[in-house]
Amino acid sequence: MKVFVDTSAILGGLNSADDRHERATGAWAKFLAESTLLVTTNYVVVESLAVIQGRLGLPAVRAFLEEIVPNIRVEWVDEDTHRAASAALLAADRRGLSLVDLSSFETMRRLGIRSIFTFDRHFRQYGFQTLP
């Protein structure tokens, strides 16, 4: 099984003060035990790094880069995916929907991934199966 990983899942797993921490760490453990192929994009990595550094500090950045990223296949957002996500952002005309989310949607469709490890409601709204 392939599962896409979103920033909200990464933050939930790293931040013990997050209300979703237990669900996130339980899901991480399950995915790793089952050898689930975890996939994300370089955009999600950059977004996660920015939020982790700002909210949790450099020790959490180190944990993310050394313990989490090596367990995830990182797909690089190419020019076509970026353009499609940018066009979708303008077409959606919604303030709460991000370029990172839209590039994730495009990448998931391209790779045939229907399941995503996230706590972000936008993915379900766009027809993806959200986990946990």
C-alpha positions, 0 to 999 in steps of 0.5 A: 500500500502507498500512503502520501504523508502531509505536513499535519501528520508530520507535525502531529507526530513530532509535537507531543503537545498536539491533540493529535499526537497519539493518533499520529504516532500510532499511525506512524508505528503501524505504517512502519511495521507494515512496511507501507510505502510512504510518499511525500513531496519536496514541497511538503518537506520544505513546508514541514521544516519551516513550521517545525523550526518556527514552532518546535525548534532545531532539535525537532528539525534534526529529528525530522531530517534524521528520523522521519525523512529517511522513511519517506520517498520524496517526489520532487514537484516538477514544473508541470505539477507546479503550474497545474497546482498554481492554476488550481489555486487561482481557480479555487479562489479559496483562501485556506487552500494552499499551493502545497496541498494542491501540488500534493493532490496533483502528485497523488493523482499522477502516482495513483495514490488514494490514501493520505496520512493527514489531519487536513480536511481538504484532502477528504473534500477533494476525494482522497481517503484520509488516515488515520 
